Amino acid sequence: MLDSIKEAVSPPVFYTVLWRCTLTVPKLRQASISYLLTERDCMLGNDITLVKSAILACLSDTNILVQRLSLELLSTRDLLVKEVDLVKAALRTLLRRDASLNR
């Protein structure tokens, strides 16, 4: 269903809205990050600051699975690799020493 919406509105618009939903609706974070992990070409959309804010929100989410999926997204995609804030947030998440994150 999401693929048909993406094709109907154009991928950059779709991904911008997806990242905005990821940032603003915590209950959708797990589903949106899971969807992004299935995408071969994960696009950033039109607003790089929005993407960065959404990933930071996911890394600090209280849901451990959202944190784990966000770390997987960062490690398997070349998303914002040069963004120091994202690297710091990822390291903070890992250094919490939560056993469920370190698998």
C-alpha positions as CSV (number, residue, x, y, z in Angstrom):
1,M,0.0,0.0,0.0
2,L,2.8,2.4,0.9
3,D,4.5,1.7,-2.4
4,S,1.5,2.7,-4.4
5,I,1.2,5.9,-2.4
6,K,4.9,6.6,-3.0
7,E,4.4,6.2,-6.8
8,A,1.3,8.4,-6.8
9,V,2.8,11.4,-5.0
10,S,6.5,11.1,-6.1
11,P,9.2,9.5,-3.9
12,P,10.8,12.8,-2.5
13,V,7.4,14.0,-1.3
14,F,6.5,10.6,0.1
15,Y,9.8,10.3,2.1
16,T,9.5,13.8,3.4
17,V,6.1,13.1,4.8
18,L,7.3,9.7,6.2
19,W,10.2,11.3,8.0
20,R,7.8,14.0,9.4
21,C,5.5,11.3,10.7
22,T,8.4,9.5,12.2
23,L,9.4,12.7,14.0
24,T,6.0,13.8,15.3
25,V,4.1,10.5,16.0
26,P,6.1,8.3,18.4
27,K,3.7,5.3,17.8
28,L,4.5,5.2,14.1
29,R,8.3,5.2,14.6
30,Q,8.7,1.5,14.7
31,A,6.6,0.9,11.6
32,S,8.2,3.7,9.6
33,I,11.8,2.7,10.4
34,S,10.9,-1.0,9.6
35,Y,9.5,0.2,6.3
36,L,12.7,2.2,5.6
37,L,14.8,-0.9,6.3
38,T,12.9,-2.8,3.6
39,E,13.5,-0.1,1.0
40,R,16.5,-0.7,-1.2
41,D,17.0,3.0,-1.9
42,C,16.1,4.8,1.3
43,M,15.6,8.4,0.3
44,L,16.0,11.3,2.5
45,G,13.2,13.4,1.1
46,N,13.4,17.2,0.6
47,D,14.5,18.2,4.1
48,I,17.7,16.9,5.5
49,T,17.2,18.6,8.9
50,L,13.9,16.8,9.2
51,V,15.5,13.5,8.6
52,K,18.2,14.2,11.2
53,S,15.6,15.3,13.8
54,A,13.5,12.2,13.2
55,I,16.5,9.9,13.6
56,L,17.6,11.7,16.7
57,A,14.1,11.3,18.1
58,C,14.1,7.6,17.3
59,L,17.5,7.1,19.0
60,S,16.1,8.7,22.2
61,D,12.7,6.9,22.0
62,T,11.7,5.0,25.1
63,N,10.9,1.9,23.0
64,I,14.1,-0.2,22.8
65,L,13.0,-1.8,19.5
66,V,12.7,1.7,17.9
67,Q,16.3,2.4,19.1
68,R,17.6,-0.9,17.8
69,L,15.9,-0.4,14.4
70,S,17.3,3.1,14.2
71,L,20.8,1.9,14.9
72,E,20.3,-0.8,12.2
73,L,19.1,1.9,9.7
74,L,22.2,4.0,10.5
75,S,24.6,1.1,10.2
76,T,23.2,-0.4,7.0
77,R,22.5,2.7,5.0
78,D,24.8,5.6,4.2
79,L,22.3,8.1,5.8
80,L,24.0,11.2,7.1
81,V,27.2,9.4,8.0
82,K,29.0,12.7,8.3
83,E,26.5,14.1,10.8
84,V,28.3,14.3,14.1
85,D,25.1,14.7,16.1
86,L,23.8,11.4,14.8
87,V,27.0,9.6,15.6
88,K,27.0,11.1,19.1
89,A,23.3,10.0,19.7
90,A,24.0,6.5,18.4
91,L,27.0,6.2,20.7
92,R,25.0,7.4,23.7
93,T,22.3,4.8,22.9
94,L,24.9,2.1,22.7
95,L,26.7,3.2,25.8
96,R,23.6,2.9,28.0
97,R,24.7,-0.7,28.3
98,D,21.2,-2.0,27.7
99,A,21.6,-5.7,27.1
100,S,18.8,-5.8,24.6
101,L,20.5,-3.3,22.3
102,N,23.8,-5.1,22.2
103,R,22.9,-8.1,20.1
